[in-house]
Amino acid sequence: MRYMKRVALLSLFIVFLSVVGLATSIQAREYYSGKVFTGKFIRVGINDYGVFGVWDEGLGATGFQYPIGGEYESLAVGWWGDGWSVFYGNVRAGFSPHDGAWGTIEGVMPKVSTTPTRDGYIHTIVMNTSDRQLQIAFKFRFYNDKKFVSVVMFVKNIGGSVVSDLEVKKIVDWDVWMPYIGDFSNYWGMDNVRRPRLNLAVAFINSSIIPGVPSVYMGFASLEKPTNYDLNWDSYKYRGIYDPVKTSLTSDGKASVWEDYCVVYQWVLGQLKPGETKVIHMVYAAGDNLRELEYNAAAGLRFAKTMK
């Protein structure tokens, strides 16, 4: 049922593009704008609100492509489901390209800057909540010759009082090569048997389920262990994780779940004093096998630790 709904959504989305032109619509300018980075192995579209998912007139929908090309897009397809949310007290804020901005960042225009480095770029996004309580910032580290992107999220109390009950959630809807294979489903699993400290959620496809398709692995990981997680469809717009689906990759890297899932991470961070900052280090990575993905995810988190 979810697959049919998402196919219908994708069809409506394509019709919308052809009729009104996404690049010229109000929503496109506000919620699908960003910058596309192309390296030796991957192409990513970094949205102005701190996620992957950009509409580019020349390249089309761009989120995370490995190898490079629209047929190998794995994030900006169907429901553009790379998103984040922050909860503090009775207040909330969040974003995904499909849902737009909501809560205390609705109507807020982020400050965006890009700094070239010797081996890529540092892309920085900063926004203050409309209630002047929090500053939410993201730093993306794109490498010209790597198969991963390091990301650091900063949540700073810029107000004059303690922020209570801080919670951060992240949703990543991997649809590995959906334009190529014509299916939103992937194998899914947490890599907590082989690499329990990596906090790596994996989505992959291979020729065992789709003859003639080579293996490719996509992953999202965090340095900070999530308080809870779900491989199904917990809403990232609300606190907590409810009735989660949890499945592990086996010691030989195999998974038993083939489904249209996504990953939702939750971090319960407690109080935030005036001037204090909470930091979450993350990575999006790709590989041709699980071992390479694990290596790339671990390297990406090491690089993320160096980002201030």
Secondary structure, 3 states (H helix, E strand, C coil): CHHHHHHHHHHHHHHHHHHHCHHHCHHHHHHCCEEEEECCCCEEEEECCCCECEEECCCEEECEECCCCHHHECCCCCCCCEEEEEEECCEEEEEECCCEEEECCCCCCCEEEEEEECCEEEEEEEEECCCCCEEEEEEEEEECCCCEEEEEEEEEECCCCCEEEEEEEEEECCCCCHHHHCCCCEEEEECCCCCCCCCEEEEEECCCCCCCCCCEEEEEEECCCCCEEECCCCCCCCCCCCCCCCCECCCCCCCCEEECCCEEEEEEEEEECCCCEEEEEEEEEEECCHHHHHHHHHHHHHHHHCCC
